[in-house]
Amino acid sequence: MNILIESGATKSTCIGYSDRCTFFSYKTTGINATYATKGEIFAVFEKLILENRVVADKVENIRYYGAGCFNKTNAEKVKEVLTSLFQNANIEVFSDLYAACHALCKNNSGFVGILGTGAGSCFYDGETITQKAPSLGWLLGDEGSGTHIGKLFVTEYLKDKLELEILQDFEKTFSVSKPLVLEQIYQQPKPQHFFASIPPFLLKHIEKPQIKQIVETSFQNFFDKQIEHYQTFPHPWFFCGSIAFYFQKTLVEVATKNNIKIEKIIPDCAEHL
């Protein structure tokens, strides 16, 4: 049996397969190798084995595509954990950017963006990633991501700039008040998860000018960073990720304003790999 794992910061999609059939398709906790400890990674895949009744010694090949794995140290951390669980398997660890490139471009060249919980981009020449824009993570970067959009919205909320209808619906939906939001951000662990949970709520209100402006601002921030890094775009853009997919109307509008052509958008990569 072979296992394909595609892991973003929020969720991981794991598929067990052979040449003839699929044994399981399983979604579990996301992993960003930049932030996750070996123990946390181990727990995710131990659960994968138990819940899908995987005989670890019988697994022959594992392809892992994950957030944070463009960094070689992070990739090695993930590989060490997988090796400890699947001792007979041939294990390859790739960046989630390669998952996007392989799923979206195949053998074609183009600029590839991931807009999900986090954000990233690269230029793929049909075989390898030849350029990659700096990724500063959720605290200092990730423009265009769910986390970034959530941060922009919360900033407006805390500054008393939201329309009353949106403010009331937000507090009701999330059972929060300003003191609770501040506690969530500054006193609770992993505040980025709170920010990233907000975009589905915003999608419900996307036709309201104030909400659309927040999303447009985040996407414009993303493209500003891409223009700054790549200078010109002689090839089209390809996107994957929940934010790119569910907010694609706004993403395409902002791209068009910047004379950027988007060729294709998919919600996730696993099924296309």
C-alpha positions as CSV (number, residue, x, y, z in Angstrom):
1,M,0.0,0.0,0.0
2,N,1.0,3.6,-0.7
3,I,0.0,6.7,1.2
4,L,-0.4,10.2,-0.1
5,I,-0.5,13.0,2.5
6,E,-1.3,16.6,1.7
7,S,-1.2,18.8,4.8
8,G,-2.0,22.4,5.3
9,A,-2.1,24.3,8.5
10,T,-5.8,23.5,9.2
11,K,-6.3,20.0,7.8
12,S,-4.5,17.0,6.3
13,T,-5.9,14.8,3.6
14,C,-4.5,11.3,3.7
15,I,-5.2,8.7,0.9
16,G,-4.2,5.0,1.1
17,Y,-4.0,3.5,-2.4
18,S,-2.5,0.9,-4.7
19,D,-2.4,0.6,-8.5
20,R,-5.9,-0.9,-8.4
21,C,-7.8,0.7,-5.6
22,T,-8.2,3.2,-2.9
23,F,-8.1,1.8,0.7
24,F,-9.1,4.9,2.5
25,S,-9.4,8.7,2.2
26,Y,-9.1,10.4,5.5
27,K,-9.1,14.0,6.8
28,T,-7.4,14.9,10.0
29,T,-5.6,17.7,11.8
30,G,-3.5,20.0,9.8
31,I,0.3,20.3,10.3
32,N,2.5,23.3,9.6
33,A,6.0,21.9,10.2
34,T,7.3,25.3,11.1
35,Y,5.2,25.4,14.3
36,A,4.4,21.7,15.0
37,T,6.6,19.7,17.4
38,K,7.7,16.1,16.6
39,G,5.3,14.9,19.3
40,E,2.3,16.7,17.7
41,I,3.2,15.3,14.2
42,F,3.6,11.8,15.7
43,A,0.2,12.0,17.3
44,V,-1.5,13.0,14.0
45,F,-0.1,10.0,12.1
46,E,-0.5,7.5,15.0
47,K,-4.2,8.4,14.9
48,L,-4.2,7.9,11.1
49,I,-2.8,4.3,11.6
50,L,-5.3,3.5,14.3
51,E,-8.5,4.9,12.8
52,N,-7.8,3.4,9.3
53,R,-6.4,0.1,10.6
54,V,-3.2,0.6,8.7
55,V,-0.5,-2.1,9.0
56,A,2.4,0.2,9.2
57,D,5.0,-2.4,8.2
58,K,3.1,-3.1,4.9
59,V,3.2,0.5,3.7
60,E,5.7,0.7,0.8
61,N,5.7,4.3,-0.2
62,I,4.7,7.6,1.4
63,R,4.5,11.0,-0.4
64,Y,4.1,13.8,2.0
65,Y,3.3,17.4,0.8
66,G,3.2,19.8,3.7
67,A,3.1,23.4,4.9
68,G,6.5,24.6,6.1
69,C,8.4,21.9,4.4
70,F,10.2,24.1,1.8
71,N,12.6,24.5,4.8
72,K,14.9,21.5,4.7
73,T,15.1,21.3,8.5
74,N,11.3,21.2,8.8
75,A,11.1,18.6,6.0
76,E,13.6,16.4,7.8
77,K,11.6,16.7,11.0
78,V,8.5,15.4,9.3
79,K,10.5,12.6,7.6
80,E,12.0,11.4,10.9
81,V,8.6,11.1,12.5
82,L,7.1,9.2,9.5
83,T,10.2,6.9,9.4
84,S,9.7,6.0,13.1
85,L,6.1,5.0,12.3
86,F,6.5,3.4,8.8
87,Q,9.9,1.7,9.1
88,N,9.7,-0.2,5.8
89,A,8.4,2.7,3.6
90,N,10.2,4.8,1.1
91,I,9.3,8.3,2.3
92,E,9.5,11.5,0.3
93,V,8.7,14.9,1.8
94,F,7.8,17.9,-0.3
95,S,6.7,21.5,0.3
96,D,2.9,22.1,0.0
97,L,4.0,24.4,-2.9
98,Y,5.0,21.3,-4.8
99,A,1.6,19.8,-4.2
100,A,0.1,22.9,-5.7
101,C,2.5,22.8,-8.7
102,H,2.0,19.1,-9.4
103,A,-1.8,19.4,-9.0
104,L,-2.3,22.6,-11.0
105,C,0.4,22.8,-13.6
106,K,1.4,19.2,-14.4
107,N,4.2,19.8,-16.9
108,N,3.3,23.4,-17.7
109,S,5.0,26.5,-16.3
110,G,3.3,29.2,-14.3
111,F,3.1,31.2,-11.1
112,V,1.5,29.2,-8.3
113,G,-0.2,30.6,-5.2
114,I,-1.6,28.9,-2.1
115,L,-4.3,30.9,-0.3
116,G,-5.7,28.8,2.6
117,T,-5.1,29.2,6.3
118,G,-1.7,30.5,5.2
119,A,-0.3,31.8,2.0
120,G,2.6,31.2,-0.3
121,S,3.7,31.5,-3.9
122,C,6.4,30.3,-6.4
123,F,7.3,30.1,-10.1
124,Y,7.2,26.5,-11.5
125,D,9.0,25.8,-14.8
126,G,7.1,22.5,-15.4
127,E,9.7,20.5,-13.5
128,T,10.9,22.4,-10.5
129,I,10.3,25.5,-8.4
130,T,12.8,28.1,-9.7
131,Q,11.6,31.1,-7.6
132,K,9.8,31.4,-4.3
133,A,8.6,34.6,-2.7
134,P,9.6,35.0,1.0
135,S,7.1,33.6,3.4
136,L,7.0,35.3,6.8
137,G,4.2,33.3,8.4
138,W,1.0,34.4,9.9
139,L,2.5,37.0,12.3
140,L,4.4,39.1,9.8
141,G,3.0,38.0,6.4
142,D,0.6,35.5,4.8
143,E,-1.2,38.3,3.0
144,G,-4.3,37.0,1.2
145,S,-4.7,34.0,3.6
146,G,-7.6,33.2,5.9
147,T,-5.5,34.2,8.8
148,H,-4.6,37.6,7.3
149,I,-8.2,38.3,6.3
150,G,-9.3,37.3,9.9
151,K,-6.7,39.7,11.3
152,L,-8.0,42.6,9.2
153,F,-11.6,41.9,10.2
154,V,-10.8,41.7,13.9
155,T,-8.8,45.0,13.7
156,E,-12.0,46.7,12.3
157,Y,-14.1,45.0,15.1
158,L,-11.8,46.2,17.9
159,K,-11.7,49.7,16.5
160,D,-15.5,50.0,16.5
161,K,-15.6,50.3,12.7
162,L,-18.0,47.5,11.9
163,E,-21.6,48.1,10.8
164,L,-24.0,47.2,13.6
165,E,-25.6,44.3,11.8
166,I,-22.2,42.7,11.1
167,L,-20.9,43.3,14.6
168,Q,-24.0,41.8,16.2
169,D,-23.9,38.7,14.0
170,F,-20.2,38.2,14.6
171,E,-20.6,38.3,18.4
172,K,-23.5,36.0,18.2
173,T,-21.9,33.5,15.8
174,F,-18.6,33.3,17.8
175,S,-20.1,33.9,21.3
176,V,-17.6,36.7,21.9
177,S,-17.2,40.2,23.1
178,K,-14.2,42.6,22.8
179,P,-12.7,41.4,26.1
180,L,-13.0,37.8,25.0
181,V,-11.5,38.5,21.6
182,L,-8.5,40.3,23.2
183,E,-8.1,37.3,25.5
184,Q,-8.2,34.9,22.6
185,I,-5.5,36.9,20.8
186,Y,-3.1,37.7,23.6
187,Q,-3.7,35.1,26.2
188,Q,-4.8,31.9,24.5
189,P,-2.4,29.6,22.5
190,K,-2.4,29.7,18.7
191,P,-4.4,32.9,18.1
192,Q,-3.8,32.3,14.4
193,H,-6.4,29.5,14.5
194,F,-9.0,32.0,15.8
195,F,-8.2,34.4,12.9
196,A,-8.4,31.6,10.4
197,S,-11.8,30.6,11.7
198,I,-13.4,33.9,10.6
199,P,-13.5,33.8,6.8
200,P,-16.5,31.4,6.5
201,F,-18.4,34.0,8.5
202,L,-17.2,36.7,6.2
203,L,-18.2,34.7,3.1
204,K,-21.8,34.9,4.3
205,H,-21.6,38.7,4.3
206,I,-19.3,39.1,1.2
207,E,-21.9,41.2,-0.7
208,K,-21.7,43.9,2.0
209,P,-19.3,46.6,0.9
210,Q,-17.4,46.7,4.2
211,I,-16.7,43.0,4.2
212,K,-15.8,42.9,0.5
213,Q,-13.4,45.8,1.1
214,I,-11.6,43.8,3.8
215,V,-11.2,40.8,1.5
216,E,-10.1,42.9,-1.4
217,T,-7.5,44.7,0.8
218,S,-6.0,41.3,1.8
219,F,-5.8,40.1,-1.8
220,Q,-4.3,43.4,-3.0
221,N,-1.7,43.1,-0.2
222,F,-0.9,39.6,-1.6
223,F,-0.5,40.8,-5.2
224,D,1.6,43.8,-4.0
225,K,4.0,41.4,-2.4
226,Q,4.1,39.3,-5.6
227,I,4.8,42.3,-7.8
228,E,7.5,43.4,-5.5
229,H,9.2,40.0,-5.6
230,Y,8.7,38.8,-9.2
231,Q,8.4,42.2,-11.0
232,T,6.6,40.8,-14.0
233,F,4.2,37.9,-14.8
234,P,5.0,36.5,-18.3
235,H,3.0,33.4,-17.3
236,P,-0.5,32.9,-15.8
237,W,-1.3,32.3,-12.2
238,F,-2.7,29.1,-10.7
239,F,-4.3,29.0,-7.2
240,C,-5.3,26.3,-4.7
241,G,-6.7,26.6,-1.2
242,S,-10.0,27.2,0.4
243,I,-9.7,31.0,0.5
244,A,-8.7,31.2,-3.2
245,F,-11.6,28.9,-4.1
246,Y,-14.5,30.2,-2.0
247,F,-13.5,33.9,-2.5
248,Q,-12.5,33.4,-6.1
249,K,-14.9,36.0,-7.6
250,T,-13.2,38.7,-5.5
251,L,-9.7,37.2,-6.1
252,V,-10.2,37.3,-9.9
253,E,-11.5,40.9,-9.7
254,V,-8.5,42.1,-7.7
255,A,-6.1,40.1,-10.1
256,T,-7.8,41.7,-13.1
257,K,-7.2,45.2,-11.7
258,N,-3.5,44.3,-11.5
259,N,-3.5,42.9,-15.1
260,I,-2.9,39.4,-13.7
261,K,-4.4,36.4,-15.5
262,I,-5.6,33.5,-13.3
263,E,-5.8,30.2,-15.3
264,K,-7.2,27.9,-12.7
265,I,-8.4,27.7,-9.0
266,I,-9.0,24.5,-7.0
267,P,-9.9,24.1,-3.3
268,D,-7.3,21.5,-2.4
269,C,-4.7,19.4,-4.1
270,A,-5.0,15.8,-2.9
271,E,-7.6,14.6,-5.4
272,H,-5.5,16.1,-8.2
273,L,-2.3,14.4,-7.2
